[in-house]
């Protein structure tokens, strides 16, 4: 996101390779994050060395996006069109990805209502709440996890650097893509982990939101907010706060 925000930053081949390898690894784990690649298509043209480099980079990014989406969607779409049932996650019980897709397509209004209500009901907890910052697997929640939320949001809102800020359209693009990924997360678990036709989406956990937390934080980091704290003091707070939280957990 530095290539978006910093006018002095350039999309070098080194940066490009790091981005592509990182996205390849992330999409290999969960293909649902592929839409983040779309954001790179909106990197301003002045960040590239020349037009030829821009075309090559953006074209390959778009091809990778199409490939990942095809690998993710085609098996279910083909099985649905041929009438062959595609199984869901065995841990979800009697699930069927193709059967669930047929149900969604036959009842789009009902599923949209279920999807949006599920997202809204869990949004705060999954983005700034205990489930995303203060849950430690079988150990359960951190006793004062709200402190972690306050610390994280403080730095998300107040982090500023001279000449680095996102303009209006990158914020909108990131917001739309993040919402799209959230919809994909809930839909994927509805199809693979939830019995067909169930009025609840099972299996979604806050950890699935982790790859899009930082992109979403760039939206709340508004240029209107000016941080006048001395840099040395600010950095000291940034080091001491997580150390104190870690110590209290230990």
ROMARTI-853775 format. One line per 4 residues: number of its first residue (from 1); for each residue x, y, z negated of N, C-alpha, C, O. Coordinates in steps of 0.05 Angstrom, whole numbers, always signed. Example, Ala and Ser with C-alpha at 12.3 -4.5 7.8 and 13.67 -1.06 7.14 Angstrom:
! ROMARTI-853775
1	+264,-114,-156,+246,-90,-156,+264,-66,-156,+285,-66,-169  +257,-45,-142,+273,-21,-143,+258,+1,-157,+268,+23,-161
END
This chain:
! ROMARTI-853775
1	+16,-24,+0,+0,+0,+0,+17,+25,+0,+7,+48,+3  +43,+22,-4,+61,+45,-2,+61,+57,+26,+62,+81,+29  +59,+40,+46,+58,+50,+74,+33,+66,+79,+32,+82,+98  +12,+62,+64,-12,+79,+66,-7,+106,+52,-14,+127,+64
5	+3,+105,+28,+3,+128,+10,+27,+147,+14,+24,+171,+11  +50,+136,+20,+74,+152,+22,+81,+159,+51,+86,+142,+67  +80,+185,+57,+85,+194,+84,+114,+189,+93,+120,+188,+117  +131,+186,+73,+160,+181,+80,+165,+152,+84,+187,+145,+94
9	+147,+135,+76,+151,+106,+78,+146,+96,+107,+128,+107,+120  +162,+77,+116,+159,+67,+143,+154,+37,+143,+163,+22,+125  +139,+28,+163,+134,-1,+166,+158,-13,+181,+157,-16,+205  +178,-20,+166,+202,-32,+178,+197,-62,+183,+177,-73,+173
13	+215,-75,+198,+212,-104,+202,+215,-119,+176,+202,-140,+172  +231,-109,+158,+235,-122,+132,+208,-121,+117,+200,-142,+106  +196,-98,+116,+170,-95,+102,+149,-112,+115,+133,-125,+101  +149,-113,+141,+129,-129,+156,+132,-158,+150,+112,-172,+145
17	+157,-168,+150,+162,-197,+144,+153,-204,+115,+141,-225,+111  +159,-186,+96,+151,-191,+68,+121,-192,+66,+110,-210,+52  +107,-174,+79,+78,-173,+79,+66,-199,+91,+49,-211,+79  +76,-206,+114,+65,-230,+128,+70,-256,+113,+53,-272,+110
21	+95,-258,+102,+101,-283,+86,+84,-283,+61,+73,-304,+54  +81,-260,+48,+65,-259,+23,+36,-266,+29,+24,-282,+14  +24,-255,+50,-4,-261,+57,-7,-290,+66,-28,-302,+61  +14,-301,+79,+13,-329,+87,+11,-347,+63,-4,-367,+62
25	+27,-341,+43,+28,-356,+18,+1,-354,+3,-11,-373,-6  -9,-328,+1,-34,-323,-13,-57,-337,+0,-73,-350,-13  -58,-335,+27,-80,-347,+42,-78,-378,+42,-98,-392,+45  -54,-388,+39,-50,-417,+37,-62,-427,+11,-71,-450,+10
29	-63,-411,-10,-74,-418,-36,-104,-414,-35,-120,-433,-42  -113,-390,-27,-141,-384,-24,-145,-367,+1,-136,-344,+2  -158,-379,+21,-161,-365,+47,-180,-341,+44,-182,-325,+63  -194,-339,+22,-214,-318,+18,-202,-290,+19,-216,-270,+23
33	-176,-288,+15,-163,-262,+13,-154,-252,+41,-141,-231,+42  -160,-267,+62,-151,-259,+88,-160,-231,+97,-146,-217,+111  -185,-222,+89,-193,-195,+97,-174,-172,+88,-175,-151,+100  -157,-178,+69,-137,-157,+61,-119,-150,+84,-108,-128,+86
37	-116,-169,+103,-99,-164,+127,-111,-141,+144,-96,-126,+157  -138,-139,+143,-151,-118,+160,-141,-90,+152,-139,-72,+168  -136,-87,+126,-127,-60,+116,-102,-51,+131,-98,-28,+135  -84,-71,+138,-59,-64,+151,-63,-53,+179,-46,-40,+190
41	-86,-59,+191,-92,-49,+218,-97,-19,+218,-97,-6,+239  -101,-7,+194,-107,+21,+191,-83,+37,+181,-86,+61,+174  -60,+24,+180,-35,+39,+173,-30,+60,+194,-30,+54,+218  -27,+85,+186,-23,+107,+205,+0,+102,+225,+20,+90,+218
45	-4,+110,+250,+16,+104,+271,+43,+117,+266,+63,+108,+277  +43,+139,+250,+69,+152,+246,+87,+137,+226,+110,+145,+221  +76,+115,+215,+92,+98,+197,+109,+78,+212,+126,+64,+200  +104,+75,+238,+118,+56,+255,+141,+69,+270,+140,+93,+276
49	+161,+54,+277,+184,+65,+291,+176,+75,+319,+186,+96,+328  +158,+60,+333,+149,+68,+359,+124,+54,+366,+115,+36,+351  +112,+60,+389,+86,+48,+396,+88,+18,+401,+70,+3,+394  +110,+9,+413,+114,-19,+419,+114,-35,+393,+102,-56,+391
53	+129,-25,+373,+131,-39,+347,+103,-40,+334,+96,-60,+322  +89,-17,+335,+62,-16,+323,+43,-37,+336,+29,-51,+322  +44,-39,+362,+26,-58,+376,+33,-87,+369,+15,-103,+364  +59,-93,+368,+68,-121,+362,+59,-128,+334,+48,-149,+329
57	+65,-110,+315,+58,-116,+287,+29,-119,+282,+20,-138,+269  +13,-100,+292,-16,-100,+287,-29,-124,+301,-48,-135,+291  -19,-130,+325,-31,-153,+340,-26,-179,+325,-44,-195,+323  -2,-183,+315,+4,-207,+301,-11,-209,+274,-19,-231,+266
61	-16,-186,+262,-31,-186,+237,-60,-194,+243,-72,-209,+228  -71,-184,+265,-99,-190,+272,-101,-220,+280,-121,-233,+274  -81,-230,+294,-81,-259,+301,-80,-276,+276,-95,-297,+275  -64,-269,+257,-62,-284,+232,-89,-284,+217,-98,-304,+207
65	-102,-261,+217,-129,-258,+205,-149,-277,+218,-163,-291,+205  -150,-276,+245,-168,-294,+260,-163,-323,+255,-181,-339,+252  -137,-330,+254,-129,-358,+250,-138,-368,+222,-149,-390,+220  -134,-352,+202,-141,-360,+175,-172,-362,+172,-182,-381,+161
69	-186,-342,+183,-216,-343,+182,-226,-367,+197,-246,-380,+189  -214,-374,+220,-223,-397,+236,-218,-423,+220,-236,-441,+220  -195,-426,+208,-189,-450,+192,-209,-452,+169,-217,-474,+161  -217,-429,+157,-235,-430,+134,-264,-436,+142,-278,-450,+128
73	-273,-425,+165,-302,-426,+171,-309,-447,+191,-331,-459,+189  -292,-453,+211,-300,-471,+232,-309,-499,+223,-329,-509,+234  -294,-512,+205,-303,-539,+197,-332,-540,+187,-347,-558,+194  -340,-520,+171,-367,-520,+161,-387,-513,+183,-409,-525,+184
77	-380,-494,+200,-398,-486,+222,-402,-509,+241,-425,-514,+250  -381,-523,+248,-383,-546,+266,-400,-568,+254,-417,-580,+268  -395,-574,+229,-410,-596,+216,-440,-588,+214,-457,-605,+216  -445,-562,+210,-473,-553,+209,-487,-556,+236,-510,-565,+237
81	-473,-548,+257,-485,-549,+284,-488,-578,+294,-506,-583,+310  -471,-596,+285,-473,-624,+294,-490,-641,+276,-496,-664,+283  -498,-630,+254,-515,-645,+235,-500,-663,+217,-513,-679,+202  -474,-662,+217,-457,-679,+200,-453,-664,+174,-443,-641,+174
85	-459,-676,+151,-457,-663,+125,-427,-660,+118,-412,-679,+117  -420,-635,+111,-393,-629,+101,-395,-628,+71,-409,-611,+60  -380,-645,+57,-381,-646,+28,-370,-622,+15,-352,-609,+26  -379,-615,-9,-368,-593,-24,-348,-604,-44,-337,-626,-40
89	-342,-589,-64,-323,-597,-85,-336,-619,-102,-358,-615,-113  -322,-641,-105,-333,-664,-120,-338,-656,-149,-356,-668,-162  -323,-637,-160,-327,-629,-187,-353,-614,-191,-363,-610,-213  -365,-605,-169,-391,-590,-170,-415,-608,-169,-437,-599,-168
93	-411,-635,-170,-433,-653,-170,-443,-658,-142,-428,-661,-123  -469,-659,-138,-482,-665,-112,-482,-640,-95,-502,-627,-91  -458,-633,-84,-456,-609,-68,-452,-617,-39,-443,-638,-32  -459,-598,-21,-455,-602,+8,-452,-574,+20,-470,-558,+20
97	-428,-569,+31,-422,-543,+42,-440,-537,+66,-451,-515,+67  -444,-556,+84,-461,-551,+107,-490,-549,+99,-505,-533,+110  -498,-566,+79,-526,-564,+70,-532,-538,+56,-553,-527,+60  -512,-528,+41,-516,-502,+28,-517,-479,+49,-532,-460,+46
101	-500,-481,+70,-501,-461,+91,-528,-460,+105,-538,-439,+110  -539,-484,+110,-566,-485,+122,-586,-471,+104,-604,-457,+113  -584,-476,+78,-602,-464,+59,-599,-433,+59,-619,-419,+59  -575,-424,+60,-570,-394,+60,-582,-382,+85,-595,-361,+84
105	-577,-395,+108,-587,-384,+134,-618,-385,+135,-630,-369,+149  -630,-404,+121,-659,-406,+122,-672,-387,+102,-696,-382,+103  -656,-377,+83,-667,-359,+62,-647,-336,+57,-638,-333,+34  -641,-320,+77,-620,-299,+74,-627,-278,+54,-610,-269,+39
109	-653,-271,+52,-661,-250,+33,-657,-260,+4,-647,-245,-12  -666,-284,-1,-663,-295,-28,-634,-298,-36,-627,-293,-59  -617,-307,-17,-589,-311,-24,-575,-284,-28,-559,-281,-46  -582,-264,-12,-570,-237,-15,-577,-226,-43,-559,-214,-56
113	-602,-230,-52,-610,-221,-78,-594,-235,-100,-585,-223,-119  -591,-262,-97,-575,-277,-116,-546,-269,-116,-534,-266,-138  -534,-264,-93,-506,-257,-90,-501,-230,-104,-483,-227,-120  -517,-210,-97,-513,-183,-108,-518,-182,-138,-503,-168,-152
117	-538,-196,-147,-544,-196,-176,-521,-210,-191,-513,-201,-213  -509,-231,-180,-487,-244,-193,-462,-226,-194,-448,-225,-214  -457,-212,-172,-434,-194,-171,-437,-171,-191,-418,-165,-206  -460,-159,-191,-465,-136,-209,-464,-144,-238,-452,-130,-255
121	-476,-167,-244,-477,-176,-272,-449,-182,-284,-444,-179,-308  -431,-192,-267,-404,-199,-277,-382,-180,-269,-359,-184,-277  -388,-159,-255,-368,-141,-244,-350,-129,-265,-325,-130,-263  -362,-117,-286,-346,-104,-307,-327,-124,-321,-304,-118,-326
125	-338,-147,-328,-323,-167,-343,-300,-178,-326,-279,-184,-336  -305,-182,-299,-285,-194,-282,-265,-174,-271,-245,-182,-258  -269,-148,-275,-250,-128,-265,-235,-112,-287,-212,-106,-284  -249,-106,-309,-237,-91,-330,-242,-103,-358,-234,-92,-378
129	-255,-127,-359,-263,-138,-384,-245,-160,-395,-223,-165,-385  -255,-174,-415,-240,-195,-428,-233,-218,-409,-211,-229,-411  -251,-225,-392,-247,-249,-375,-223,-246,-356,-210,-266,-349  -216,-221,-348,-194,-217,-329,-168,-211,-344,-147,-218,-334
133	-169,-197,-367,-145,-189,-380,-139,-203,-407,-116,-205,-415  -160,-214,-420,-156,-224,-447,-163,-253,-451,-168,-261,-474  -164,-269,-430,-172,-297,-433,-148,-315,-429,-135,-313,-408  -142,-331,-448,-118,-348,-447,-125,-378,-447,-119,-393,-465
137	-139,-386,-425,-146,-414,-420,-158,-426,-444,-177,-416,-455  -148,-450,-452,-160,-464,-475,-156,-450,-502,-170,-457,-521  -139,-430,-503,-135,-414,-527,-158,-394,-532,-161,-383,-553  -173,-390,-510,-196,-371,-512,-188,-342,-509,-166,-336,-500
141	-206,-324,-517,-200,-295,-513,-182,-284,-534,-181,-292,-557  -166,-264,-525,-150,-248,-544,-168,-232,-562,-188,-221,-552  -163,-232,-588,-182,-221,-607,-189,-191,-602,-211,-183,-607  -170,-176,-592,-175,-148,-586,-168,-142,-557,-153,-124,-551
145	-180,-157,-539,-173,-155,-510,-181,-128,-499,-171,-120,-478  -200,-114,-512,-208,-88,-503,-184,-69,-502,-184,-50,-486  -164,-73,-519,-140,-57,-518,-125,-60,-492,-116,-40,-480  -124,-84,-481,-111,-89,-456,-126,-74,-434,-114,-62,-416
149	-153,-75,-435,-169,-61,-415,-162,-31,-415,-159,-19,-394  -161,-19,-439,-155,+10,-442,-128,+16,-431,-124,+36,-416  -108,+0,-437,-80,+5,-428,-78,+3,-398,-67,+20,-385  -90,-18,-386,-90,-22,-357,-103,+1,-343,-92,+11,-323
153	-127,+9,-352,-141,+30,-339,-127,+57,-342,-128,+74,-324  -114,+61,-365,-98,+85,-369,-77,+89,-348,-74,+110,-336  -62,+67,-343,-40,+69,-323,-52,+70,-294,-40,+82,-276  -74,+56,-290,-86,+56,-263,-95,+84,-256,-92,+93,-233
157	-106,+99,-275,-117,+125,-270,-95,+147,-270,-97,+166,-255  -75,+144,-287,-56,+166,-291,-30,+163,-275,-14,+182,-274  -25,+140,-263,+0,+137,-248,+0,+155,-224,-16,+153,-207  +19,+173,-224,+22,+192,-202,+52,+194,-194,+69,+192,-211
161	+56,+199,-169,+83,+204,-160,+82,+224,-138,+65,+223,-120  +100,+243,-139,+99,+266,-120,+98,+257,-91,+116,+242,-82  +78,+265,-77,+76,+260,-48,+63,+233,-42,+60,+226,-18  +56,+217,-62,+44,+191,-57,+15,+190,-67,+10,+191,-91
165	-3,+188,-49,-32,+186,-55,-47,+176,-31,-39,+181,-8  -68,+161,-36,-85,+151,-15,-105,+173,-6,-116,+186,-23  -110,+175,+19,-130,+194,+29,-157,+180,+29,-160,+157,+21  -177,+195,+37,-205,+185,+35,-210,+159,+50,-221,+140,+38
169	-202,+157,+75,-208,+134,+91,-195,+108,+81,-208,+87,+81  -169,+109,+74,-157,+84,+63,-172,+75,+38,-175,+51,+34  -182,+93,+21,-197,+86,-3,-223,+72,+5,-230,+51,-7  -236,+83,+25,-261,+71,+34,-256,+43,+46,-271,+24,+40
173	-235,+41,+62,-229,+15,+75,-222,-6,+54,-232,-29,+55  -206,+1,+34,-198,-17,+13,-223,-25,-4,-226,-48,-11  -241,-6,-9,-265,-11,-24,-283,-31,-9,-293,-50,-21  -287,-26,+17,-304,-44,+33,-292,-72,+35,-306,-92,+32
177	-266,-74,+39,-252,-100,+41,-254,-115,+15,-258,-139,+14  -249,-100,-7,-250,-113,-34,-278,-124,-39,-281,-146,-50  -299,-108,-32,-326,-118,-36,-331,-142,-18,-345,-161,-27  -321,-142,+6,-324,-165,+24,-311,-190,+13,-323,-212,+15
181	-288,-187,+2,-274,-210,-10,-289,-221,-34,-291,-245,-38  -300,-203,-50,-316,-211,-73,-340,-227,-64,-347,-248,-76  -353,-218,-43,-376,-232,-31,-367,-260,-22,-382,-280,-25  -344,-261,-9,-333,-287,+1,-327,-306,-23,-332,-330,-21
185	-317,-295,-44,-311,-312,-68,-336,-325,-78,-337,-349,-83  -357,-309,-82,-382,-320,-93,-395,-339,-73,-406,-360,-81  -394,-332,-47,-407,-349,-27,-392,-376,-25,-405,-397,-22  -365,-375,-25,-350,-399,-23,-356,-419,-46,-358,-443,-42
189	-358,-408,-70,-365,-425,-93,-394,-434,-93,-400,-456,-103  -411,-418,-81,-439,-427,-78,-441,-450,-59,-456,-469,-63  -425,-449,-38,-425,-470,-17,-411,-496,-26,-420,-518,-20  -389,-493,-40,-372,-516,-47,-375,-527,-75,-368,-550,-80
193	-386,-511,-93,-386,-519,-121,-414,-519,-133,-418,-528,-156  -434,-510,-118,-461,-507,-129,-480,-526,-114,-480,-526,-90  -497,-542,-128,-516,-559,-115,-534,-543,-96,-541,-520,-102  -542,-555,-74,-558,-541,-54,-584,-530,-65,-599,-544,-78
197	-588,-504,-59,-613,-491,-67,-614,-481,-95,-635,-470,-103  -593,-485,-111,-594,-477,-139,-595,-446,-141,-583,-432,-126  -610,-436,-160,-614,-407,-164,-593,-394,-181,-598,-375,-195  -569,-405,-180,-546,-395,-195,-521,-403,-181,-519,-424,-169
201	-500,-386,-182,-475,-392,-169,-455,-402,-190,-449,-387,-209  -446,-426,-187,-428,-438,-206,-399,-437,-197,-393,-435,-174  -381,-438,-217,-353,-441,-211,-336,-416,-208,-312,-417,-208  -349,-392,-206,-333,-367,-202,-320,-359,-229,-333,-359,-250
205	-294,-353,-227,-279,-345,-251,-265,-318,-245,-260,-312,-222  -260,-304,-267,-247,-277,-264,-220,-279,-250,-212,-260,-236  -206,-301,-253,-179,-303,-241,-180,-301,-211,-159,-295,-199  -203,-307,-198,-204,-305,-169,-203,-275,-161,-198,-270,-137
209	-208,-257,-179,-207,-228,-173,-179,-217,-174,-174,-195,-165  -160,-232,-185,-134,-221,-191,-120,-209,-166,-109,-187,-169  -120,-222,-143,-106,-210,-120,-117,-184,-110,-103,-169,-96  -142,-177,-117,-154,-152,-108,-156,-131,-130,-166,-109,-125
213	-146,-138,-154,-148,-118,-176,-131,-93,-170,-140,-71,-173  -106,-98,-162,-88,-74,-156,-98,-58,-132,-99,-34,-134  -107,-71,-110,-119,-55,-89,-143,-38,-98,-146,-15,-91  -160,-50,-115,-183,-35,-125,-174,-12,-144,-188,+8,-146
217	-152,-16,-158,-142,+5,-176,-132,+30,-160,-133,+52,-170  -123,+25,-135,-115,+48,-119,-138,+67,-113,-134,+90,-106  -163,+56,-115,-186,+72,-110,-191,+92,-132,-199,+115,-128  -187,+83,-158,-193,+100,-181,-169,+118,-187,-172,+137,-203
221	-146,+114,-174,-123,+131,-178,-127,+156,-160,-114,+159,-139  -143,+175,-170,-151,+198,-154,-130,+220,-153,-117,+224,-174  -127,+234,-131,-107,+255,-129,-114,+279,-146,-97,+296,-153  -140,+282,-153,-149,+304,-170,-139,+302,-199,-138,+322,-213
225	-131,+278,-207,-120,+274,-234,-90,+279,-234,-75,+266,-220  -82,+299,-249,-54,+307,-251,-42,+297,-277,-52,+303,-299  -20,+282,-275,-7,+271,-299,+17,+289,-305,+37,+290,-290  +15,+304,-327,+36,+323,-334,+53,+312,-357,+70,+327,-368
229	+50,+287,-364,+66,+275,-385,+95,+272,-376,+100,+265,-352  +113,+279,-393,+142,+276,-386,+147,+248,-376,+138,+228,-388  +162,+245,-354,+166,+219,-342,+179,+199,-361,+171,+176,-361  +199,+208,-376,+212,+190,-395,+193,+180,-417,+193,+156,-424
233	+176,+197,-426,+156,+189,-447,+135,+171,-434,+128,+151,-447  +127,+177,-410,+107,+160,-396,+118,+132,-392,+104,+112,-396  +143,+130,-383,+155,+104,-378,+159,+89,-404,+157,+64,-405  +165,+103,-425,+168,+91,-451,+142,+78,-461,+141,+56,-471
237	+120,+93,-456,+93,+82,-463,+87,+58,-446,+76,+38,-456  +95,+59,-421,+90,+36,-403,+105,+11,-411,+96,-11,-405  +127,+14,-424,+143,-9,-434,+134,-18,-461,+131,-42,-466  +129,+1,-479,+122,-7,-507,+94,-19,-509,+90,-38,-524
241	+75,-8,-493,+47,-18,-496,+44,-48,-490,+33,-62,-507  +54,-59,-468,+52,-88,-463,+69,-104,-483,+61,-127,-490  +92,-93,-492,+108,-107,-512,+93,-110,-538,+93,-131,-550  +79,-89,-546,+63,-89,-571,+40,-110,-569,+35,-125,-588
245	+27,-110,-546,+5,-128,-541,+15,-157,-541,+3,-175,-553  +38,-162,-528,+49,-189,-527,+57,-198,-555,+52,-221,-563  +70,-180,-571,+78,-187,-598,+54,-194,-615,+56,-213,-631  +32,-179,-613,+9,-184,-629,-4,-211,-621,-15,-225,-639
249	-2,-219,-596,-13,-245,-587,+4,-268,-598,-6,-288,-607  +31,-263,-598,+49,-284,-608,+45,-288,-638,+59,-305,-650
END
